[in-house]
Amino acid sequence: MVAGLVSSNAQVYSANVVGYANVVLVGAGGQTLIANPFDDGNGNQLTNLLATLPNKSTVVTWNGAGYNPTITKTNGVWNGNASLPPGTGFFVKNGIASSPVLTNTFVGSVIVPIGTSQTNVLLAGYTLAGSPIPFAADATTDTNINLGASLPNKSTLITWDPVGQGFEPTVTKTNGVWNGSVPIAVGQGFFINAKTGTNWVQTLNP
């Protein structure tokens, strides 16, 4: 279920699953759309989650209506910060332009204990998100991700092509059916355009 390690000690002392996920960032000055898949237990601050990224790396977040100002790392210090709780999507640029890829490792706990559910409130319009529980599958059909069934008709999903550096074709729900698949990986971000506000409920099954 989780792309990472499950700590036996954590299962003894806590109902939460603990793990990690390695998320690959493209190089050559390209952008990658990622999402935080775990609660780091320390406020999920950008400066902590992306502490190992090199100088000249940048992060761009979404405020519901547009992009926030770019946050850049210079001389080992980010010139801003942002809260990035699990399920928050954001763009990252690898600061090493000559590097083909770079890996950022997210470590923490799944946000809900085993056997319980997480309710994600989606407002009408665009949300830059990822799966708050680290599932990987087709977002339109997978019952664990449970997004395709939750969204109303005329909603859309949009993913980012890190190789081509552009958005993939929009996938739309019409008469209860999606006109394409949207495979997502753990730690991958994507845009949700909900036609109306809705609750997106996910359950961490045993």
C-alpha positions, 0 to 999 in steps of 0.5 A: 500500500505504501511505497516505503518502509513500515516501522514495526515499532510504530505499529506497536505504539501507534496505529499510524503507518510510518514510511518513506517515498522517493520522489524523482525530480527532472533535471535540465531546469525542468519542473516536476509537479509533486505532492507531500505524501506523509505527515512529517510530524513537524508542521510539514514546512517546505524548508524541512520537507525539501531541505536537501534540494540544491541551491537555485531550486524553486518551489511554486504553490497554488492558492486556489485562484492562482500561483503564489510567488516563487520560493527560491533556495540561495546560499543554502537558505530558502527565501520563503516558506510554506505549509505543505500538508499531505495531499498538497501539490506543488511545482519543484525545479531542480536547481542543478540544471546539468543533473538529469534527475534528483530524488527527494525523500519524504519521510513520515506517517500516513495521516490517518490510522489503519481502518479509518478515513480522511475527508478532503474538502474540495471547493468548486474550481481548481485544487492543486493536490496529490493523494493525501494517503500514499496510494498509487493507481488510476485516480479515475477508477481506483477505490482506494484513491476514491477520487473518480467516484467522488467528483461530480460530472463535468469535473476534470483532472489534469496531470503534468508531463515532466519530460515534455514540460507541459500539461497532459490532455484534460480528462473529464467526467461525463454522465458518470464516466471518465473519458480517460485514465489518470495514473498517479504515483505516490508523491505525484501532484495533479490539478483537480477541477471540481464542478461543484464542491464535494467531499473526497473521502479516502480510507486506509484499509488494513 
